[in-house]
């Protein structure tokens, strides 16, 4: 059984969004994705926060 399959789906979603946000932010900083508006970065950051909060609330039940 692989490591990724043992992680709960909520955590997988959070980690995937966090990785995507980090990659987009770095590529935009390097100038490769400079055409993306800053609102895209903020939306990804807010999605990371929302999934983290929802997952933690769900796991507390």
VMD Tcl script that draws the C-alpha trace (Angstrom):
set ca {
  {0.00 0.00 0.00}
  {1.45 3.35 -0.98}
  {1.94 6.24 1.40}
  {-0.46 8.54 -0.50}
  {-3.36 6.06 -0.25}
  {-3.10 5.96 3.57}
  {-3.65 9.72 3.90}
  {-7.29 10.79 4.44}
  {-8.97 12.43 1.41}
  {-9.35 15.79 3.16}
  {-5.64 15.92 3.87}
  {-4.86 14.87 0.30}
  {-6.99 17.73 -1.02}
  {-5.34 20.23 1.33}
  {-1.82 19.10 0.46}
  {-2.59 19.10 -3.26}
  {-3.97 22.65 -3.12}
  {-1.01 23.76 -1.01}
  {1.46 22.28 -3.51}
  {-0.41 23.84 -6.45}
  {-0.47 27.23 -4.74}
  {3.25 27.05 -3.98}
  {4.13 26.03 -7.53}
  {1.97 28.75 -9.11}
  {3.36 31.37 -6.72}
  {6.96 30.39 -7.48}
  {6.43 30.27 -11.24}
  {4.70 33.65 -11.16}
  {7.62 35.03 -9.14}
  {10.10 33.70 -11.71}
  {8.09 35.41 -14.44}
  {6.88 32.26 -16.19}
  {3.26 32.80 -15.20}
  {3.34 36.58 -15.02}
  {0.18 36.84 -17.12}
  {-1.90 35.42 -14.23}
  {-3.61 38.09 -12.14}
  {-2.81 38.27 -8.45}
  {-6.39 37.32 -7.66}
  {-5.63 33.74 -8.77}
  {-2.95 33.46 -6.08}
  {-5.32 34.87 -3.46}
  {-8.05 32.47 -4.52}
  {-5.68 29.50 -4.19}
  {-4.53 30.70 -0.76}
  {-8.13 31.10 0.41}
  {-8.96 27.62 -0.90}
  {-6.04 26.22 1.11}
  {-7.31 27.89 4.26}
  {-10.88 26.75 3.64}
  {-9.95 23.12 3.01}
  {-7.66 23.10 6.04}
  {-10.36 24.51 8.30}
  {-13.09 22.23 6.91}
  {-10.88 19.15 7.24}
  {-9.94 20.01 10.83}
  {-13.59 20.61 11.75}
  {-14.59 17.33 10.10}
  {-11.85 15.38 11.88}
  {-12.91 16.77 15.28}
  {-16.34 15.13 15.02}
}
mol new
graphics top color blue
foreach p $ca { graphics top sphere $p radius 0.5 }
foreach p [lrange $ca 0 end-1] q [lrange $ca 1 end] { graphics top cylinder $p $q radius 0.2 }
display resetview
